[in-house]
Amino acid sequence: MCGFVGYVNATEDTNENQKIIKAMADRIVHRGPDQDDYYVDSGVSLGFRRLSIIDLAGGSQPILNEDGTKVLVFNGEIYNYQPLREELLLKGHTFKTETDSEVLLHGYEEWGKDLLMRLRGMFAFVIWDKRERKLFGARDIFGIKPFFYYLNEGNFLFGSEIKSFLSNPLFKKELNIDRLPEYLCFEYIPNTETMFKNVYKMEPGAYFEWQNGQFTTARYFTPEYDIDNSKTLRDWETLIDEAFKDSTKAHGIADVEVGCFLSSGVDSSYVVHEMAKRNDVKTFSVGYAEEKYSELSAAEEFAKTEGVRNYTKKITAEEYFAVTPMVQYYMDEPLPNPSAIALYFLANLASEQVKVVLSGEGADELFGGYHYYREPLDFEKYMKLPLGIRKAAAGLAAKMPNFHGKRFLVRGSHPIEERYIRNNYVFNHSDVNKILAQNIESKDPSYYTKPFFDEVKTEDDITKMQYVDIRTWLVQDILVKADRMSMANSLELRVPFLDREMLKLALQIPSCYRVNRETTKLALRGAAAKQLPEKTAKMRKTGFLTPLNDWLRRDEFYSQVKEKFLSETAKQFFNQKYIMKLLDDHKAGAAHNMKKVWSIYCFILWYEKYFIEN
């Protein structure tokens, strides 16, 4: 796990370019504290920060091919690099190292962009072809590893984190204020734009080419469901178990010690169980003094059952609030998911013992783990009624005082594309301009998600919800905090559920074996039950809970947030009277505004870090 930076030179002054590229790489030293190296020629400048995991002695980058005509910088791991290496050796390629990095370089020489469909792993990389004066780069199919680029006035910069661009004089730092409404609804920007003007995210499963001042990008992979109704639930359980054993084995390849994150849930427990078969694995868990929000006791109990060491930490409210500004800096863009701070402490704890950890991200999206995936089952019969009747019932219900079933009737008048919960995750679109200091024209959140729904329009509603989450929530939130919080602590995080072979399998499982009225992740839980204690396999999903809701009602933390809400920064962007009412109502217990308050607070902290302090 590493980080890279690069840009197309605006000057042929080698000394100047070497100075700039080093300054860019120094901005992301946390991604690779073990080593740094650079490549500069008349066309491009490339920089690299290394966290040594495989071929500790010979894995330096940027790495060149035999004749020096192609140069690579790469962040990630290729889990099938060894068979690819053997294939390339048979085709006559010569290797200087034992790294997966060199496999990418020779693979591109041999197969060009067709290499991408052969790769099993997490990656973002760039190759400079000196002869053709062309840059080629790509991102893995899930978006596990980050890739950002800046396009403006003929300038092209790229790297693992946006903050590296701050050290390049070609970069004009501007707030992309037009995307603030989307942030307030989703808690992230739901397309390839970012909160910085002219800075973009490479799509997962996409590649780019830059040549003669022209940038082009295209997808090389898009998930496609291919439901197989011929198998039983037991068949799927067996297939999942076999595929997961193979995936954890591949994800465990390293020349350093590998540990595991451990919560009380089935996903991380399944990972730990498989890793413990082959290694004396260390596990890491965090919780809180407030027991109702803490999973530590369950995690410790499971660790004892498995006979593995478990390192734990209880996070205090004071620690949580103290690191939040720094967390927003490491995120690159504001991300108010409260679990990100807990993940920071978890990664920090693990980094004291190991360089690599395995974690359970992705199981919920692939195998149907979220409770709201069961909602279409509740609506199944009701949605068969004529739309006119459902709309009339919704209209009447909306005018009546609250009663049991009101929400059902109102939501039942909308198709899944409009009613899906992620569309208005924090603020409703209709409320956005009440919050802002100035009106900003914006689109309804469904505008951004509808294209994904359209891609699976022939599938059932449960499958549609999962697909949209794979293409949005997983990429823009779950994997962002996983990467940034682990790399902030110079820790490599691997996700064995997000494996090419696991995805291929998940896309075939009928929705009735993913979700039913009683439980979620039906087939995955069945597979895990063959290996884990029944209590663990059936553990109800709780998410990464925090006591933030309660902490915001304590005077000391209420005062911290209030200070920011009344600041000049807040005045620049928000209706201060409105946001103070959100905060005061929450403190008084008159409303549960934690997500709304935290979303605004995190944006203010992020803005101060990037536009005032930096």
C-alpha positions in Angstrom: 0.0 0.0 0.0 1.4 3.3 -1.1 0.6 6.6 -2.6 1.6 8.2 -5.8 1.6 11.7 -7.4 2.3 13.0 -10.8 1.7 15.7 -13.4 2.3 16.7 -17.0 5.2 19.2 -17.0 4.5 22.8 -17.8 8.3 23.5 -17.9 11.3 21.4 -18.9 13.3 22.8 -15.9 14.3 19.5 -14.3 15.3 21.0 -11.0 12.0 22.8 -10.7 10.0 19.7 -11.5 12.0 17.6 -9.1 11.3 20.1 -6.3 7.6 20.2 -7.1 7.1 16.5 -7.3 8.9 15.9 -4.0 6.7 18.5 -2.3 3.6 16.8 -3.7 4.8 13.4 -2.4 5.6 14.9 1.0 2.0 15.9 1.4 1.0 12.2 1.5 4.0 10.8 3.5 1.5 9.0 5.7 0.6 6.7 2.7 4.2 5.5 2.5 6.6 6.4 5.2 9.2 3.7 4.4 10.6 5.1 1.1 10.2 7.8 -1.5 11.5 8.0 -5.1 10.9 10.1 -8.2 11.0 10.1 -12.0 11.3 13.3 -14.0 11.8 13.7 -17.8 10.8 16.3 -20.3 7.2 15.2 -20.4 6.1 14.1 -16.9 7.0 14.1 -13.3 6.1 11.1 -11.1 6.5 10.6 -7.3 6.0 7.7 -5.0 5.7 7.1 -1.2 6.1 3.4 -0.2 4.7 1.3 2.6 6.7 -1.9 2.2 4.6 -5.0 2.1 5.9 -7.4 -0.7 9.5 -7.7 -1.8 10.7 -5.4 0.9 14.2 -5.0 -0.6 13.3 -4.7 -4.3 9.9 -3.1 -4.5 10.9 0.6 -5.0 8.9 2.8 -7.4 8.6 4.4 -9.9 9.6 1.3 -11.7 10.9 1.1 -15.3 10.7 -1.6 -18.0 13.9 -3.2 -19.5 14.6 -0.4 -22.0 13.4 2.5 -19.8 10.6 3.4 -22.2 7.7 2.8 -19.8 7.5 3.9 -16.1 4.9 2.9 -13.5 3.6 4.2 -10.2 1.0 2.0 -8.5 -1.0 1.9 -5.3 -2.6 -1.4 -4.1 -2.1 -5.1 -4.3 -2.6 -7.6 -7.2 -3.5 -10.9 -5.6 -3.0 -13.0 -8.7 0.3 -11.4 -9.7 2.2 -14.7 -9.3 0.4 -16.7 -12.1 0.4 -13.6 -14.3 4.2 -13.3 -13.7 4.6 -16.9 -14.8 2.6 -16.3 -18.0 4.7 -13.2 -18.8 7.9 -15.1 -18.2 6.8 -17.7 -20.7 6.2 -14.9 -23.2 9.8 -13.7 -22.8 9.5 -10.8 -20.3 12.4 -10.3 -18.0 11.8 -9.3 -14.3 14.1 -7.5 -11.9 11.9 -7.8 -8.8 9.4 -10.1 -7.2 6.7 -7.4 -7.0 3.2 -7.2 -8.3 4.2 -3.7 -9.6 6.5 -5.1 -12.2 3.7 -7.5 -13.3 1.5 -4.5 -14.1 4.2 -2.9 -16.2 5.1 -6.0 -18.3 1.4 -6.9 -18.4 0.6 -3.6 -20.0 3.5 -4.1 -22.5 2.0 -7.5 -23.4 -1.8 -6.9 -23.4 -2.3 -3.1 -23.3 -5.6 -2.2 -21.6 -6.8 -5.8 -21.9 -4.5 -6.4 -18.9 -7.2 -4.8 -16.7 -9.7 -7.7 -17.1 -7.0 -10.1 -15.9 -6.4 -8.4 -12.6 -7.6 -9.6 -9.3 -6.9 -7.0 -6.6 -7.2 -3.4 -5.5 -5.4 -0.8 -7.4 -4.8 2.6 -8.9 -1.9 3.0 -11.2 -0.4 5.2 -14.0 2.0 4.2 -16.7 4.0 6.7 -18.7 4.9 5.6 -22.2 7.9 7.7 -23.1 8.0 6.8 -26.8 4.3 7.5 -27.5 4.3 10.4 -25.0 1.2 8.9 -23.5 -0.1 8.4 -20.0 -2.4 5.4 -19.2 -4.0 4.7 -15.8 -6.8 2.7 -14.2 -8.7 2.1 -11.0 -9.9 -1.3 -9.6 -13.5 -2.5 -10.2 -14.8 -1.6 -6.8 -13.0 1.7 -6.2 -11.1 0.4 -3.2 -8.0 2.4 -4.0 -8.4 6.2 -4.7 -7.5 8.0 -7.9 -7.9 11.8 -8.3 -7.1 14.0 -11.2 -7.1 17.8 -12.0 -7.9 19.1 -15.4 -7.8 22.9 -16.0 -6.4 25.2 -18.6 -4.4 22.4 -20.2 -2.9 21.3 -16.9 -3.1 17.6 -15.8 -2.3 16.5 -12.3 -3.1 13.1 -10.7 -2.5 11.3 -7.5 -3.8 9.1 -4.6 -5.0 12.1 -2.6 -6.2 15.6 -3.5 -4.1 17.2 -0.8 -0.9 16.5 -2.9 -2.1 19.0 -5.5 -1.8 21.8 -3.0 2.0 21.7 -3.5 1.9 22.2 -7.3 1.8 25.8 -8.6 -0.3 24.6 -11.6 -3.2 23.8 -9.2 -5.8 26.6 -8.6 -7.5 25.8 -5.3 -11.2 26.7 -5.6 -14.3 25.5 -3.7 -16.8 23.7 -5.9 -19.7 25.4 -4.1 -22.3 24.2 -6.6 -21.9 20.7 -5.2 -22.7 21.8 -1.6 -26.4 20.8 -1.9 -25.5 17.3 -3.0 -23.1 17.0 -0.1 -25.9 18.0 2.3 -28.3 15.4 0.9 -25.9 12.4 0.4 -23.0 13.3 2.8 -20.7 13.0 -0.3 -20.7 14.1 -4.0 -22.6 11.4 -5.9 -20.7 11.7 -9.2 -17.1 12.1 -10.3 -16.9 15.7 -9.2 -15.3 16.7 -5.8 -15.6 19.7 -3.5 -12.6 21.2 -5.3 -13.3 22.8 -8.7 -11.8 20.9 -11.6 -10.7 17.9 -9.5 -12.4 14.6 -10.3 -12.5 11.0 -9.1 -11.7 8.3 -11.5 -14.7 5.9 -11.7 -14.2 2.4 -10.3 -13.6 0.0 -13.2 -12.4 2.8 -15.5 -9.2 3.7 -17.2 -7.9 6.9 -18.8 -5.4 8.0 -21.5 -3.7 11.3 -21.8 -1.9 12.2 -25.1 -1.2 15.4 -27.0 -3.1 17.4 -24.3 -6.2 15.3 -24.7 -7.8 13.4 -21.8 -10.2 10.5 -22.4 -11.7 8.0 -20.0 -13.9 4.9 -20.3 -15.2 2.0 -18.2 -13.6 -1.4 -18.7 -15.9 -3.1 -16.1 -19.5 -2.7 -14.9 -21.2 -5.2 -12.5 -24.0 -7.2 -14.2 -26.4 -9.5 -12.4 -26.8 -13.0 -13.9 -29.2 -14.6 -11.5 -29.0 -18.4 -11.3 -32.3 -19.9 -10.0 -31.1 -23.5 -10.4 -29.3 -23.8 -7.0 -30.6 -24.3 -3.5 -29.7 -22.2 -0.5 -27.3 -24.9 0.7 -25.6 -24.8 -2.7 -25.0 -21.1 -2.4 -23.7 -21.5 1.2 -21.2 -24.0 0.0 -20.1 -21.9 -2.9 -19.7 -18.8 -0.7 -17.7 -20.7 1.8 -15.3 -22.1 -0.9 -14.9 -18.7 -2.6 -14.3 -16.9 0.7 -11.6 -19.4 1.8 -9.8 -18.7 -1.5 -10.2 -14.9 -1.2 -8.9 -14.7 2.3 -5.9 -16.8 1.3 -5.1 -14.5 -1.6 -5.6 -11.4 0.6 -3.3 -12.8 3.2 -0.2 -12.8 0.9 2.4 -10.4 2.4 6.0 -10.4 3.5 4.9 -8.7 6.8 2.5 -9.7 9.5 -1.2 -9.4 8.7 -3.9 -8.7 11.4 -7.7 -8.3 11.3 -10.2 -5.8 12.5 -12.9 -7.5 14.7 -16.3 -6.2 15.6 -19.1 -8.4 17.0 -20.6 -9.0 13.5 -20.6 -11.9 11.2 -18.4 -10.3 8.4 -15.3 -9.5 10.4 -15.7 -12.7 12.5 -15.7 -14.8 9.3 -12.5 -13.0 8.1 -10.8 -13.6 11.5 -11.8 -17.3 11.5 -10.3 -18.0 8.1 -7.1 -16.0 8.8 -6.7 -17.8 12.2 -6.5 -21.2 10.4 -3.2 -20.2 8.8 -1.7 -17.6 11.1 -1.3 -16.6 14.7 -3.4 -13.6 13.9 -3.7 -10.4 15.9 -7.2 -8.8 16.1 -8.2 -5.2 16.9 -11.4 -3.8 18.3 -12.6 -0.4 19.6 -15.6 0.6 21.7 -16.8 3.2 24.2 -17.3 3.5 27.9 -21.0 3.8 27.1 -21.7 0.1 26.9 -24.9 0.3 24.8 -22.8 1.6 21.9 -19.9 -0.7 22.4 -19.3 -4.1 20.8 -16.1 -4.8 22.7 -17.4 -7.5 25.0 -18.8 -9.6 22.1 -15.6 -9.1 20.1 -13.4 -10.2 23.0 -15.6 -13.2 23.6 -15.3 -14.3 20.0 -11.5 -13.7 20.0 -11.2 -16.1 23.0 -13.3 -18.7 21.2 -11.0 -18.5 18.2 -7.9 -18.4 20.4 -6.5 -15.2 18.9 -5.1 -12.1 20.5 -7.4 -9.2 20.7 -6.2 -5.6 21.3 -8.8 -3.1 22.4 -9.4 0.5 23.0 -12.2 2.5 24.5 -12.7 5.9 22.8 -13.6 8.8 25.0 -15.7 11.8 23.9 -12.8 14.1 24.4 -10.6 12.0 22.1 -13.3 11.7 19.5 -13.9 15.5 19.2 -10.2 16.3 19.4 -9.3 14.3 16.3 -12.3 15.2 14.1 -10.6 18.2 12.4 -7.6 16.1 11.5 -9.8 13.3 10.3 -11.6 15.8 7.9 -8.1 16.8 6.6 -7.1 13.2 5.9 -10.5 12.6 4.1 -9.6 15.2 1.3 -13.3 16.0 1.1 -15.8 16.5 3.9 -17.2 13.1 5.1 -19.5 13.3 8.2 -20.0 9.5 8.7 -19.5 9.3 12.5 -18.0 5.9 12.2 -15.0 7.3 10.4 -13.5 8.7 13.6 -13.9 5.3 15.3 -12.2 3.7 12.3 -9.3 6.2 12.7 -8.8 5.0 16.3 -9.1 1.4 15.2 -6.5 1.8 12.5 -4.2 3.7 14.9 -4.5 0.8 17.4 -3.6 -1.8 14.7 -0.7 0.2 13.3 1.1 -0.2 16.6 1.3 -4.0 15.9 1.0 -4.7 12.1 1.3 -3.1 8.7 -1.6 -4.9 7.1 -5.1 -5.7 8.3 -8.1 -7.5 6.7 -11.6 -6.1 7.2 -15.2 -7.0 6.4 -16.3 -4.0 4.2 -18.5 -4.9 1.2 -20.3 -7.9 2.5 -23.5 -5.9 3.2 -23.7 -4.5 -0.3 -22.8 -7.7 -2.2 -24.8 -10.2 -0.1 -27.7 -8.1 1.2 -26.8 -7.0 4.7 -28.7 -3.8 5.3 -32.1 -4.0 7.0 -33.8 -1.6 4.6 -33.2 -4.2 1.8 -36.2 -5.9 3.4 -38.5 -3.0 2.7 -39.6 -4.1 -0.8 -40.9 -7.3 0.8 -43.2 -5.1 3.0 -44.4 -3.2 0.0 -44.7 -6.2 -2.3 -48.5 -6.6 -2.2 -49.3 -2.9 -1.7 -47.4 -2.0 -4.9 -49.8 -4.1 -6.9 -52.6 -1.6 -6.3 -53.1 0.9 -9.1 -50.8 4.0 -8.8 -53.8 6.3 -8.6 -55.2 4.6 -5.5 -51.7 4.7 -3.8 -51.3 8.4 -4.6 -54.7 9.2 -3.3 -54.0 7.3 0.0 -50.6 9.1 0.3 -52.3 12.5 -0.2 -54.8 11.8 2.5 -52.2 10.4 4.9 -49.9 13.3 4.4 -52.6 15.8 5.6 -53.4 13.7 8.8 -51.6 13.8 12.2 -49.0 11.1 12.7 -50.4 7.6 13.0 -49.1 4.1 12.7 -48.7 3.3 9.0 -48.6 6.9 7.8 -45.0 6.7 6.5 -45.9 3.4 4.7 -48.7 5.0 2.8 -46.7 8.1 1.9 -43.7 6.1 0.7 -45.9 3.6 -1.1 -47.0 6.2 -3.6 -43.4 6.3 -5.0 -41.4 3.8 -7.0 -38.2 2.4 -5.6 -36.2 4.9 -7.6 -37.8 7.8 -5.6 -38.3 6.3 -2.2 -35.0 4.6 -1.6 -33.5 5.8 1.7 -30.1 6.8 0.4 -31.5 9.5 -1.8 -32.1 11.8 1.2 -29.6 10.4 3.6 -29.1 13.6 5.7 -31.2 16.5 4.5 -34.3 16.4 2.2 -33.6 18.2 -1.1 -36.5 20.6 -0.4 -34.8 21.8 2.8 -31.4 22.5 1.3 -31.8 26.1 0.5 -33.3 26.8 3.9 -29.9 25.8 5.3 -27.7 27.7 2.9 -26.8 31.3 3.1 -27.4 31.7 -0.6 -29.6 29.8 -3.0 -27.7 27.3 -5.1 -29.5 25.6 -8.0 -29.4 21.9 -7.6 -31.0 18.7 -8.8 -33.2 16.3 -6.8 -31.0 13.5 -5.5 -32.9 10.9 -7.5 -31.3 12.6 -10.6 -28.0 11.1 -9.6 -29.3 7.6 -8.7 -31.8 7.0 -11.4 -29.2 6.1 -14.1 -28.0 3.3 -11.8 -31.6 2.1 -11.3 -32.1 2.1 -15.1 -29.1 -0.1 -15.5 -30.9 -2.9 -13.5 -34.5 -2.0 -14.5 -35.3 -5.6 -15.2 -34.2 -6.8 -11.7 -36.3 -6.9 -8.5 -36.4 -4.0 -6.1 -34.0 -5.6 -3.6 -31.4 -6.1 -6.3 -31.9 -2.6 -7.5 -31.2 -1.2 -4.0 -28.0 -3.3 -3.7 -26.8 -2.3 -7.1 -27.2 1.4 -6.4 -25.3 1.0 -3.1 -22.5 -0.8 -4.9 -22.2 2.0 -7.4 -22.6 4.9 -4.9 -22.6 4.4 -1.1 -19.9 1.7 -1.2 -17.6 3.8 -3.4 -18.2 7.3 -2.1 -18.5 6.6 1.7 -17.6 3.1 2.9 -14.4 2.7 0.9 -13.3 6.3 1.3 -13.2 6.2 5.1 -11.6 2.7 5.0 -8.8 3.9 2.8 -8.2 7.3 4.3 -8.4 6.3 8.0 -6.1 3.3 7.5 -3.6 5.2 5.4 -3.6 8.1 7.8 -2.0 5.6 10.2 0.3 4.1 7.5 -1.7 0.9 7.6 -2.8 -1.2 4.6 -6.4 -2.3 4.7 -7.5 -5.3 2.6 -11.2 -6.3 2.0 -11.6 -10.0 1.0 -15.3 -9.7 0.4 -14.6 -7.2 -2.3 -12.8 -9.7 -4.5 -13.5 -10.3 -8.2 -14.5 -13.9 -7.6 -16.7 -13.0 -4.6 -18.5 -10.4 -6.8 -19.0 -12.9 -9.6 -20.7 -15.3 -7.2 -22.8 -12.6 -5.4 -24.2 -11.4 -8.8 -25.7 -14.8 -9.4 -27.5 -15.3 -6.1 -31.3 -14.8 -6.2 -32.6 -12.1 -3.9 -34.6 -14.6 -1.9 -31.3 -16.1 -0.7 -29.9 -12.7 0.2 -32.8 -11.2 2.1 -36.1 -12.4 3.6 -38.5 -11.1 6.2 -36.6 -12.5 9.1 -33.0 -11.8 8.3 -30.4 -10.3 5.9 -27.4 -11.9 4.2 -29.2 -15.2 4.3 -26.8 -17.2 2.2 -23.7 -15.5 3.6 -24.8 -16.2 7.2 -25.5 -19.8 6.3 -22.0 -20.1 4.9 -20.5 -18.5 8.0 -22.6 -20.8 10.3 -20.6 -23.7 9.0 -17.6 -22.2 10.6 -18.6 -19.9 13.4 -20.6 -20.1 16.6 -24.3 -19.8 15.9 -24.6 -16.7 18.1 -22.0 -14.9 15.9 -23.4 -16.1 12.5 -26.8 -14.8 13.5 -25.7 -11.6 15.1 -28.0 -8.7 14.1 -26.3 -6.0 12.1 -25.8 -2.9 14.2 -23.4 -0.8 12.2 -20.4 1.0 13.6 -22.3 2.7 16.4 -21.1 5.8 18.3 -22.5 7.8 21.3 -22.3 11.0 19.2 -26.0 11.5 19.5 -25.7 11.8 23.3 -22.3 13.6 23.3 -23.8 16.5 21.3 -26.2 17.2 24.2 -23.3 17.6 26.7 -22.5 21.2 27.4 -18.8 21.1 26.5 -19.3 19.5 23.1 -22.5 21.5 22.3 -20.3 24.6 22.9 -17.6 23.4 20.5 -20.2 22.9 17.8 -22.0 26.2 18.6 -18.7 28.1 18.3 -18.3 26.8 14.7 -21.9 27.4 13.8 -21.6 31.0 14.9 -18.2 31.5 13.1 -17.5 33.6 10.0 -17.0 30.4 8.0 -20.5 29.2 8.9 -21.9 32.6 8.1 -20.3 32.4 4.6 -22.2 29.2 3.7 -25.1 28.6 6.1 -28.2 30.3 7.5 -26.9 30.5 11.0 -30.3 31.0 12.6 -31.5 27.8 11.0 -28.5 25.6 11.8 -28.5 26.9 15.4 -32.1 25.8 15.8 -31.1 22.3 14.6 -28.3 22.2 17.2 -30.5 23.7 20.0 -33.4 21.4 19.3 -31.1 18.4 19.4 -29.6 19.5 22.7 -33.0 20.0 24.2 -34.1 16.6 23.1 -36.9 18.1 20.9 -35.4 16.4 17.8 -32.8 13.9 16.7 -30.6 16.1 14.5 -27.3 14.4 15.1 -26.7 13.6 11.4 -27.7 17.0 10.2 -25.6 18.8 12.9 -22.6 16.6 12.3 -22.8 17.1 8.5 -22.6 20.9 8.8 -20.0 20.8 11.5 -17.7 18.5 9.5 -18.0 20.7 6.4 -17.0 23.7 8.4 -14.0 21.9 9.9 -12.9 20.6 6.4 -13.2 24.1 4.9 -11.1 25.6 7.6 -8.4 23.0 7.1 -8.2 23.4 3.4 -9.1 27.1 2.7 -8.1 28.9 5.9 -5.2 27.0 7.6 -3.7 25.7 4.3 
